[in-house]
Amino acid sequence: MVERLDPLVAAPPAFETAAAQQILSGTFGLTGSLTLLAGERDQNFRVDTPDGQRFLLKISNPADGLATIDMQTAALRHIEQADPGLPVMRTLPATAGEPWTEVTGPDGRSYPVRLFTFLTGGTVPDSSLTSAALRSFGQTAARLGRALRGFFHPAADYEILWDLSHLLKLRPLLAHQPDEVRRAQIGRVLDRFETRVTPAVPGLRAQVIHADMSLGNVLFDDGLRISGIVDFGDMTHAPLVFDLAVAIADVLYHRDDAIDAAEAMIAGYISVTPLEDGEAELLADLVAARLAMATTIITWRRGLHPDHASLTRPGNQAFFDAVEAAGIDEVTRRFRDACRGLPYRRSATPELRERRRRALPRSPLFYSEPVHLVRGEGVWLFGADGRRYLDCYNNVAVAGHAHPRITRAIAAQQRLLATHSRYLHEAIVDLAERLRSTLPPSLDAVMFVNSGSEANDLAWRIARAATGRSGAIVTECAYHGLTEATHALSAEVWSDAGRPAHVATVPAPDSYRGVYRSDDENWPQRYAAHIDGAARSLASIGLAAMYAEPACTADGILVPPPGYLREVARRVRSQGGLLVADEVQAGHGRTGVHLWSSQATGIEPDMVVMGKPMGNGFPVAALVVRSGLLGAIPERTELFSTFGGNPVAGVAALAVLDVIEEEGLVANAAEVGAYLKQGLLKLAGSHPVIGDVRGIGLLSGAELVTDPATREPATALARRVTDAMRDRGVLLGATGPAGNVLKIRPPLVFQREHADLLLTTLDEVLAAVR
Ligand code: PMP
């Protein structure tokens, strides 16, 4: 095996120029002057014909075997067909038509000879490669892999020591490494390889690869553009990702900025061929393996052939030093990120926080120590520090963070068509029909916008136009949005100026600390009865609409019984107003009963607003109304939002509905939600600071009080609890008029084991912060 790789052992052919000239004319029918080129394994001549053409005459080392020659020739032809733009040599047939032939050498042995087109350009030093050139290197490596994808040849099962799969065979050579620190490092690379890479290799996508995309085998023109890929002598059937690992390690071996430079090569590679997760995860280990291999083999060979020029290069192993300094886990993280093609460069958390503070002075952050997130998966969020957080807060990622089916649908549509909705397209129509089918038949007209605020804002315009009135009713701590109109409907965030004149508030149905409590008879109806007084206070302008958030989330996650909303609807209508059900929080199955929380009450709202979870993170929102109401908006007034219901948003929202249905997320919300609520009630039994536990499905609130008797809100404690939970890797929030209600609203893929983790962590935290 070693013999095959070692040009020192298998000396190159040694034909006289005259003999080569004879081959050229006899076999290929050409005449020209020959110039001997450098070659470790073969004998190569540049051919200059009298008419100014250039070729390469290659007399191969018989040690390579005819099958290998045949494979290389076939591979070059395959590449030429698959990607004609790739700068590889083209084989030129001999006069008899065959792609290669054999000639007898001065020593009487048979030598394979071939004639190729001549590639211009030359090799360049590693330090001269700009990041654009590195990117293009990665890109070219990927194109070569892609061009070889469908290629096979029986000789491709050939084994060489340089094949990364055989890294562990180097163990005995480690003794030749004189540097103790390096020896230890290589030992660790081998150990990690054994546990992480070796078991994964059989599962990696494999094909015939070039296997030696090193700096010596790639030619550049004067503009640092790649003009040639040479030396297919190491081609073998191996995992595709090895090609990239070898290129990164070999090109950057001596560079001080190797890790940064590797990111540029990876970026180029994935612009052609995205890496699979398993490949991305191993890339750093494979690069380290190649570095370890190169270092070990070179050191060992230097010992064998101390005088050989090519083995006495300066031993600067900057890349290997950089990996040692950064730690392989950090390099793994960086390469994994690079393989994902992050469109930005990650900053250090404190620096990012400061930049954000300056550039976005009014943009709020959660927690005393904000969380710097890089990635999400299911119920998990991952921080820049590599920490994993259990997400008990985000209703946006209703189907779980980065749901593969939804992200695939979004990406596929984005690649295909992303424009506004003034054209015919299936997605917006499919989605509108789908939403209609989930709602009472009276709600038959759909409008798409981009946020809950916008949908509520539009609802407000329609309500005013349809009723000819201009008064609104909301609950005392409601939140419905950020626009001028919806801010007016958001008592939670009113400024010191207080209540706008056209808005009246009603007490939210708080049966724990409100004016009517759970032991008061008919308490839900008594709360609803406040509608009448509120409407009376708006008598001069009339009641256009009541905005109801069926779960009263901002009011402290109150989730009143169905009778409340039924009574609200009855009274609002008897006052001539419309009922807007704001399902931004409670919709999309969160309550575990229906897709829309208002359905459980049996009422038919006049308008339904949906947003937040609708695209699992892709911005999309909708307003569904009784079409009769739209008559009040003049025909010439277009109801259109540029991004509203665009094909990507449509596809995202459809995929979310599919996933909710197919993964049974509504039922899961009910099942796991009930389990979680039981757990919270149990915790309340041992922690008197939990004054009340409430909620439905996967929308839960735990109200913290300083004293269960007085029910004094424990606002500061709630903040300490959310901070301490964050520090222990569990993310939740706090809400309600006093900010003392722990808000638990996870993605609907939340399972019992996640609930258990939340509960045990909360148990610890409540014991610790008391
Ligand atoms: N309505 C409710 C009930 C909400 O909770 C929110 C957002 N928190 C909105 C409307 C506004 O939605 P957006 O932030 O998407 O504009």
Residues whose N, C-alpha, C, O or C-beta is under 5 A from the ligand:
A	BS01	PMP	S451 G452 S453 E454 Y479 H480 G481 E549 D582 V584 Q585 G611 K612
